[in-house]
Amino acid sequence: EAMARRLRDAGWSVVDRATDADAIIVNSCSVTHVADQKSRHLVRQARRLAPNATVAVTGCMVETAAPETVAGLNADLVFRQPDQIALIERQRPQPAAHGATPHIARQHTAANPR
């Protein structure tokens, strides 16, 4: 919720469905093998549900996984946890192609700029 609040403050509209998002942020976890697997699944799901959205990955998986594992996620952006603010800055809203406010989805955290 903290990241969603920062995104709203930066001009994004947070949406509940990834299919409605212009960008998706997966805040990953690698505490257990299952959590790591779920994080990888969320990235793949984000790509499938919103193929034109920017997919960004942050969280502990980025810190602990092997570089080839992180590269294999095929994310557009990868940010270490201390750099999460930079991620939000990098994702400054651009007007959506359809002229509406861009969105980022809540699921993973997905959003659209307002």
C-alpha positions in Angstrom: 0.0 0.0 0.0 2.9 2.4 0.6 4.1 2.0 -3.0 0.5 2.5 -4.3 0.3 5.7 -2.2 3.6 7.0 -3.7 2.4 6.2 -7.1 -0.8 8.1 -6.6 1.2 11.0 -5.3 3.3 10.8 -8.4 0.2 11.1 -10.6 -0.8 7.5 -11.3 -4.2 6.0 -11.0 -4.1 2.6 -9.2 -6.4 0.1 -10.8 -7.5 -3.4 -9.6 -7.1 -5.2 -12.9 -3.7 -5.8 -14.7 -5.5 -5.7 -18.0 -6.4 -2.1 -17.4 -2.8 -1.1 -16.5 -0.2 0.9 -18.5 2.4 -0.3 -16.0 2.7 -3.2 -13.5 5.1 -3.4 -10.6 5.7 -6.8 -9.1 7.0 -6.4 -5.6 8.7 -9.8 -5.3 9.5 -12.0 -2.4 12.1 -14.8 -2.1 11.7 -15.7 1.6 10.8 -19.3 0.6 11.0 -21.3 -2.6 7.2 -21.0 -2.9 7.3 -17.2 -2.6 10.1 -17.1 -5.2 8.0 -19.2 -7.5 4.9 -17.1 -7.0 6.9 -13.9 -7.8 8.1 -15.4 -11.1 4.5 -16.5 -11.9 3.3 -12.9 -11.2 5.8 -11.5 -13.7 4.8 -14.0 -16.4 1.1 -13.3 -15.6 1.6 -9.6 -15.9 3.1 -10.0 -19.4 0.3 -12.2 -20.5 -2.5 -10.1 -19.1 -1.1 -6.7 -20.2 1.4 -7.3 -23.1 1.8 -3.6 -23.8 2.3 -2.5 -20.2 5.7 -1.7 -18.7 6.5 -4.5 -16.3 8.8 -3.6 -13.4 10.2 -5.9 -10.7 11.4 -4.9 -7.3 11.7 -6.5 -3.9 13.9 -9.1 -2.2 13.9 -11.5 -5.2 16.0 -8.9 -7.0 18.4 -8.9 -4.1 18.8 -12.6 -3.6 18.2 -14.4 -6.9 21.0 -15.2 -9.3 21.5 -12.5 -12.0 20.5 -15.0 -14.7 17.2 -15.6 -12.8 16.4 -11.9 -12.6 17.4 -11.5 -16.3 15.1 -14.4 -17.2 12.1 -12.6 -15.8 12.2 -10.4 -19.0 11.0 -7.3 -17.0 11.3 -3.9 -18.6 12.7 -2.5 -15.4 14.4 -4.0 -12.4 15.0 -2.0 -9.2 16.7 -3.1 -5.9 14.7 -2.3 -2.8 16.7 0.9 -1.8 16.0 2.1 -5.3 12.2 1.7 -5.2 11.7 5.5 -5.1 13.8 5.8 -8.3 11.4 3.2 -9.8 8.5 5.5 -9.2 10.4 8.5 -10.5 11.4 6.5 -13.6 7.7 5.6 -14.2 6.6 9.2 -14.4 3.1 9.2 -16.0 2.9 9.8 -19.7 -0.5 10.5 -21.2 -2.1 7.2 -22.3 -2.4 6.6 -26.0 -6.2 6.9 -25.7 -5.9 10.3 -24.0 -7.0 9.1 -20.6 -5.1 9.0 -17.3 -2.5 6.2 -17.4 -3.0 3.4 -14.8 -1.0 1.1 -12.7 -2.6 -2.2 -11.5 -3.0 -3.0 -7.8 -2.7 -6.8 -8.1 1.0 -6.8 -8.4 0.8 -3.1 -8.0 -0.4 -2.0 -11.4 -1.1 1.6 -12.2 -2.0 4.1 -14.8 -0.9 7.8 -14.7 -3.7 10.2 -13.9 
